[in-house]
Structure formats: structure tokens, C-alpha cells
Amino acid sequence: MTALLDARQRAMLAEMGIRWNEHLARSETGAAKSPSGSVAQEQVVVGPRAASASPVLSPRAASAPVPVATGAMAPRAAAIELMEWDALAQAVAECRACPLCAGRRNTVFGVGDRQADWLVVGEAPGENEDLQGEPFVGPAGKLLDNMLRALRLDRHHKVYIANVLKCRPPANRNPDPQEVAQCEPFLRRQVQLLRPRIILAMGRFAVQSLLGNNEPIGKLRGRIHSYREVPVVVTYHPAYLLRNPADKARAWEDLCLALDWMGRQPV
């Protein structure tokens, strides 16, 4: 079999810590192929419906715990729904809706192309992100950049990057459900303004926020989900991949699934 990736993509995979020959062997036995090939997981599971040869967006489960703007949150969420980019960024910078505002150095609104086809959603800012006010910096950001380059993308062109939370939780603890609920209108409005063609949900809390689903990432990978009619591909957070390099090959499969889906859709 001839090589399916060019030299640049091979170099980026090497930066991700993936040995291409091993991954090629996996693809020949049924794993996802390279961006120039088709994904082996042709049958996409769609909720309770039977899988079909053509991938179909899976609806959000009716019983899933979805954040809802009720009571005191309703007027605030409704106001956010009407904001354009500059007003939205200012609202995030001035937000004091939860206790996380007390310990932040900077809010982390998002970065990238506001005409993006791809939206990358992470979980919450860490120490580096809090210092710089930009998502995915430091070692996890470098790995994400390499993952994007392997797809011939970068964070400033046709890609936008945002987090579920816009402020850093103390000591990088897990986000509190109420904190996620207070930030959810910001992310929802970002999706509305961007109108991306696909979303990469990276990490457990990004997946839970977007899909309202508490299942492990391992059970949600390999099929197309939906957030407000935008296709969603679930994958691991780069920080997790740095701690668990054996799962980098699985993350590459997820990227191939997303790219394959994009290639099937009209522009």
C-alpha cells in the first residue's frame, strides 16, 4: 500500500507522538484511515435508530441533563442571545455571575477566525490560559496546534477555539455544574455567531455541556452527534493526551472522522 499522508502531515503526527506505520497497520484492520481516505466507521450510530451507510446527526437525548435558562438566569441568557461579537466579548470580560470571577486574572473569551468552519471547544482555562487570556496555550496548546496542522488547519484560519468556562477554576479543579450553567449562554451565542460547519468537543466537560450526555468519551467516539444542528465529533482533551499518549492514535481517528464528514458535505 502506498503512503496516504504527505511529509508535512507525517511530521505533525510525529509531533503528536503517533508512529504512522503502526497506525497504518491499524487502518488496514478496520480503524479510521487518513484524511485522504474514508473513515472505516462508515455506520454511524444515531441514538435509538438503526445505523445506516450515510452518517446522520444524532439528536440530543430527551432525558439528557441540559442546562436551561430559568428563573433569574432567563433575562441574562435572553440578553446574551442578542449580542454581537464585541458586546459578547465585553460581557464575558465583565461577567461576575459566579464566584470564579474573584480568582481570575483574565477571562478567556476565545481566539481564531470568526468565519471559521471548525469550532474547537475545550473545558476550562488553566494557569497559562488565565495568565494570557487565550485558550489552549502551553503544552496542551502546542499539541492542539500540531493536531490542527495535521489536518492542514491552524488556530487563526478557518478555526475558532473556545472553552465551556471563560474563567479558570481554582487549582484547575473540575467545573461546578452551576458554573457551567452560567457560562453556557456565552458558548451558545458564540456557536450562533460562528455558524461553524463542525465542532470538535475536547474533553469530558465540553462533551457534557454540548451534548448533555454523561457517558464516557470512549462510548461517544466514532459517530457524529449534534449541538443545535451543528455536527459534533467527540475526542480527548490535549491535556489528557499528554498524560495518556497511548490514546493519541484514537484522537487521530476522531480527527479523521471529522475531516471525512466535512469532505462529504456541500460547502
C-alpha positions in Angstrom: 0.0 0.0 0.0 1.3 3.5 -0.8 1.6 6.2 1.8 -1.6 8.2 2.3 -0.1 11.2 4.1 2.3 13.7 2.8 5.6 14.6 4.5 4.1 17.6 6.4 1.3 15.5 7.9 3.7 12.8 8.8 5.8 15.4 10.7 2.8 16.7 12.5 1.8 13.1 13.5 5.3 12.6 14.8 4.8 15.7 16.9 1.6 14.2 18.3 3.6 11.1 19.2 1.9 8.8 16.6 4.0 6.4 14.6 2.4 6.3 11.2 3.4 2.8 10.3 1.7 1.4 13.3 -1.4 3.5 12.7 -1.5 2.4 9.0 -1.5 -1.2 10.2 -4.4 -0.4 12.4 -6.3 1.2 9.5 -5.8 -1.9 7.4 -7.6 -3.9 10.1 -10.6 -1.6 10.4 -9.5 1.6 12.2 -10.0 5.1 10.6 -8.0 5.9 7.6 -6.0 9.1 6.8 -7.7 12.4 5.8 -7.4 11.5 2.1 -9.2 8.2 2.6 -12.6 7.3 4.0 -13.3 6.6 7.6 -13.7 2.9 8.4 -16.5 3.6 10.8 -19.0 4.1 8.0 -22.0 3.1 10.0 -22.8 5.9 12.4 -24.9 5.1 15.5 -27.8 7.5 15.7 -29.4 7.3 19.1 -32.1 4.7 19.1 -32.3 4.5 15.3 -30.5 1.7 13.4 -27.2 2.7 11.8 -27.1 3.4 8.1 -24.5 3.7 5.4 -25.0 7.5 5.4 -23.9 9.3 8.6 -26.9 11.2 10.2 -26.7 13.7 13.0 -27.8 12.1 16.3 -30.4 14.1 18.2 -29.8 15.2 21.8 -31.3 12.6 24.1 -34.6 13.7 25.6 -33.5 12.7 29.1 -30.1 14.4 29.0 -29.3 17.0 31.7 -29.3 20.1 29.5 -28.6 23.5 31.1 -31.8 25.5 31.0 -32.1 29.3 31.5 -34.8 29.6 34.1 -35.7 31.9 36.9 -33.1 34.6 37.4 -30.9 33.4 34.6 -33.6 33.8 31.9 -33.3 37.6 31.3 -29.5 37.4 31.3 -29.5 34.5 28.8 -32.0 36.3 26.6 -29.8 39.4 26.5 -26.8 37.3 25.6 -28.7 35.8 22.7 -28.9 39.3 21.1 -25.2 40.3 21.4 -22.8 40.7 18.6 -19.1 39.8 18.9 -17.8 42.9 20.6 -20.7 43.2 23.1 -20.4 39.5 23.8 -16.6 39.8 24.5 -17.2 42.7 26.8 -20.0 40.8 28.6 -17.6 37.9 29.2 -14.8 40.3 30.4 -17.2 42.0 32.9 -19.1 38.8 34.0 -19.5 38.3 37.7 -22.3 35.7 37.5 -20.4 33.1 39.6 -17.6 33.0 42.2 -14.9 32.2 39.6 -14.6 35.9 38.8 -13.0 36.5 42.2 -9.8 34.5 41.4 -9.3 35.1 37.7 -6.5 37.2 36.2 -8.1 37.3 32.7 -11.3 35.9 31.2 -10.7 33.6 28.2 -13.2 34.5 25.6 -11.9 32.6 22.6 -9.5 33.1 19.7 -9.5 32.4 15.9 -11.3 33.1 12.7 -14.8 34.5 13.2 -15.7 33.0 9.8 -14.5 29.6 10.9 -15.6 26.2 9.5 -14.2 24.4 12.6 -15.0 25.2 16.2 -12.8 23.6 18.9 -14.5 23.5 22.3 -12.3 22.8 25.4 -13.2 22.6 29.0 -11.9 25.5 31.2 -8.8 27.7 31.3 -5.7 26.5 33.1 -3.0 28.6 34.6 -1.4 29.5 31.3 -4.7 30.4 29.8 -5.6 32.6 32.8 -2.3 34.4 32.5 -2.5 35.1 28.8 -6.3 35.3 28.2 -6.2 32.8 25.4 -7.4 29.2 25.2 -5.1 26.2 24.7 -1.7 27.7 25.4 1.3 25.9 27.0 2.0 22.2 26.3 -1.7 21.3 25.7 -2.0 24.2 23.2 1.1 23.1 21.4 -0.3 19.6 21.0 -3.6 21.1 19.8 -1.8 23.2 17.2 0.0 20.1 16.0 -3.3 18.2 15.7 -4.7 21.1 13.7 -1.7 21.3 11.4 -2.0 17.5 10.7 -5.4 18.5 9.2 -3.8 21.4 7.4 -5.5 23.9 9.7 -4.4 26.4 12.2 -6.0 28.3 15.1 -6.1 31.6 13.1 -7.6 30.4 9.8 -11.0 28.7 9.4 -10.7 27.6 13.1 -12.1 29.1 16.2 -11.2 27.9 19.7 -13.3 28.5 22.9 -13.8 26.9 26.3 -17.0 25.9 28.1 -15.9 28.1 31.0 -14.4 31.5 30.5 -12.7 31.7 33.9 -10.2 29.4 35.5 -11.5 27.2 38.3 -9.2 27.4 41.4 -6.2 25.0 41.2 -7.7 23.7 37.9 -10.4 21.7 39.7 -13.3 20.3 37.8 -16.0 22.8 36.8 -19.0 23.0 39.1 -22.4 22.4 37.3 -23.7 25.8 38.2 -20.5 27.5 36.8 -21.1 25.6 33.6 -24.7 26.7 33.5 -23.8 30.4 34.0 -21.2 30.2 31.1 -23.3 28.1 28.7 -25.2 31.1 27.2 -21.8 32.6 26.2 -20.8 29.5 24.3 -24.2 29.1 22.8 -24.1 32.6 21.4 -20.6 32.0 20.0 -21.9 29.0 18.1 -24.8 31.1 16.8 -22.5 33.8 15.6 -19.9 31.5 14.1 -22.3 29.0 12.4 -19.4 26.5 12.1 -19.7 23.5 9.9 -18.4 21.2 12.6 -17.5 21.2 16.3 -14.7 19.3 17.9 -15.7 18.7 21.6 -12.5 18.0 23.5 -12.7 16.6 27.0 -15.4 15.3 29.3 -16.9 18.7 30.4 -17.0 20.0 26.8 -18.9 16.9 25.8 -21.3 17.1 28.7 -22.0 20.7 28.1 -22.6 20.4 24.4 -24.4 17.1 24.3 -26.0 17.0 27.7 -24.6 13.4 28.0 -22.7 11.9 30.9 -21.5 8.8 29.1 -17.7 8.3 28.9 -15.9 9.7 25.9 -14.9 6.2 24.9 -18.6 5.4 24.3 -19.4 8.6 22.4 -16.4 8.5 20.0 -16.7 7.2 16.4 -20.1 8.8 15.4 -21.5 12.2 14.6 -23.5 14.0 17.3 -25.3 17.3 17.1 -25.4 20.6 19.0 -28.1 23.0 17.7 -27.9 21.3 14.3 -24.1 21.6 14.1 -22.3 18.3 13.7 -20.2 17.4 16.8 -17.2 15.0 16.9 -16.1 13.9 20.4 -12.5 13.4 21.3 -10.0 13.6 24.1 -8.6 16.8 25.6 -5.0 17.5 24.6 -4.0 17.7 28.3 -5.4 14.2 28.8 -3.4 13.0 25.7 -0.2 14.4 27.2 -0.9 12.2 30.3 -2.1 9.2 28.2 -0.1 9.2 25.0 -1.5 5.7 24.1 -4.8 7.4 23.2 -3.2 9.8 20.7 -4.0 7.3 17.9 -7.6 7.3 18.9 -7.7 11.1 18.8 -6.2 10.9 15.3 -9.1 8.6 14.3 -11.5 11.2 15.7 -9.9 13.9 13.6 -10.1 11.7 10.5 -13.8 11.2 11.2 -14.4 14.9 11.4 -12.4 15.6 8.2 -14.2 12.8 6.4 -17.6 14.2 7.4 -16.5 17.7 6.2 -15.5 16.2 2.9 -18.9 14.7 2.4 -20.8 18.0 3.0 -21.5 20.7 0.4 -19.6 23.9 1.0 
